Amino acid sequence: MSQHRITQAIRKQVDRTNEMEHSSPLFLTSSFCFDNAEEMRAAFADENDDNIYSRFSNPNVQEFIDRVCILEGAEAGYATASGMSAVFASFMALLKQGDHLLSCSAIFGSTHTVITKYLPKYGIEHSYFQANKPETWESFIRPNTRMIYVETPTNPGLDIIDLEAISALAKKHNLILNVDNCFATPVTQQPVAFGADLVVHSATKWLDGQGRVLGGVVVGRKDLIREIYLFARSTGPALSPFNAWLLSRSLETLEVRMQRHASSAHFIARSLEGNPQINWVKYPFLPSHPQHEIAKKQMSDGGGLVCFELKGGVEAGRKFLNNLTILSLTANLGDTRSIASHPASTTHAKLTEEEQQTVGITPGLIRISVGLENRDDILGDILHSLTNL
Ligand SMILES: *Cc1c(COP(=O)(O)O)cnc(C)c1O
């Protein structure tokens, strides 16, 4: 009988040593030994999968990769020191001078910096399309387009991109579809099932889920991952075995955590709709979300993030943050502890008003990463903050 992917992911672990430990041991070692010269030669000649050096591979890192591959339904993967190094490696290994990258405009801030500031130094061009204007997507494709990059739900506006539609477009033009699945996690959405060639993650967020370590991972088609692996093993963004060990343990609770994050987020989104201090609430599983039907097609729940817009603009945003007593003010998301952020005065403050608009940021936009506290306490803190604006 074939097992559910959650069962497989939880049971997948490093081979037991002679100590017969139940939980995976930690392999804090930079290199690995060989019994003789012939074995060492064979490992260096790529004739087997023996570990050589932890910049290339490490048992804890491999366990984490294997588990993410099972959860995402992917063939292979490579894990990195942060989400950004996974994103960057996926670009650098697969794009070359003269190539064009097509990306949705609402993307993580540092990804935007990589695309607009660093890729051009290597002669890699880009265009941005709007997530909510699917009828325009194809018009951005050029003869030299090589990859489509998307985040869905988008950050921080929670727009939804139809993965089936964007994947059909990528197939039609023979392009690599690379999806940042950080916001949804494989519990909620599996882009590979809709045709994505690569899936990248900031493991720092929901995959760890406890705000402890940085990490990243890219999984997907074996031939593409091989290129990324060869790039990474020579350039050095390897994930630390200790972080991999923590992240791998975190994956054992990913499903139960995400189900609770999502049910609390849905409850909070529903409760805030119609609040007199708010213009609108956005949550993928609210029927009022503009792409609600697409969200229901490709996501099993609405995820753990909610956003809403305060009527009073930037000033109200600042006041809202100051009024909170439980929610944390911190530059992270996907934690056991709920977090509030106000992009217009913080993460996206350097953008012009026009740039803010293209990435879906309005002056009073608040993003809540809903934690595992009691949901009435989280809602109570938000409501108390709203009534005192
Ligand atoms: C945080 C984040 C990243 C970058 O990950 P780091 O682990 O911080 O390097 C990339 N994409 C999204 C959507 C993120 O939220």
The ligand as a MOL file (V3000), in Angstrom:
LIG
                    3D

  0  0  0     0  0            999 V3000
M  V30 BEGIN CTAB
M  V30 COUNTS 15 15 0 0 0
M  V30 BEGIN ATOM
M  V30 1 C 12.0630 35.5930 3.1400 0
M  V30 2 C 11.7590 35.2830 1.7370 0
M  V30 3 C 12.7700 34.9980 0.8180 0
M  V30 4 C 14.2390 35.0430 1.1900 0
M  V30 5 O 14.5500 34.0960 2.1470 0
M  V30 6 P 15.7530 34.2590 3.2230 0
M  V30 7 O 15.7260 32.9580 3.9270 0
M  V30 8 O 15.4130 35.4300 4.0690 0
M  V30 9 O 17.0020 34.4890 2.4370 0
M  V30 10 C 12.4010 34.6890 -0.4840 0
M  V30 11 N 11.1040 34.6710 -0.8630 0
M  V30 12 C 10.1020 34.9610 -0.0050 0
M  V30 13 C 8.6920 34.9370 -0.4830 0
M  V30 14 C 10.3950 35.2700 1.3180 0
M  V30 15 O 9.3860 35.5730 2.1700 0
M  V30 END ATOM
M  V30 BEGIN BOND
M  V30 1 1 1 2
M  V30 2 1 2 3
M  V30 3 2 2 14
M  V30 4 1 3 4
M  V30 5 2 3 10
M  V30 6 1 4 5
M  V30 7 1 5 6
M  V30 8 2 6 7
M  V30 9 1 6 8
M  V30 10 1 6 9
M  V30 11 1 10 11
M  V30 12 2 11 12
M  V30 13 1 12 13
M  V30 14 1 12 14
M  V30 15 1 14 15
M  V30 END BOND
M  V30 END CTAB
M  END
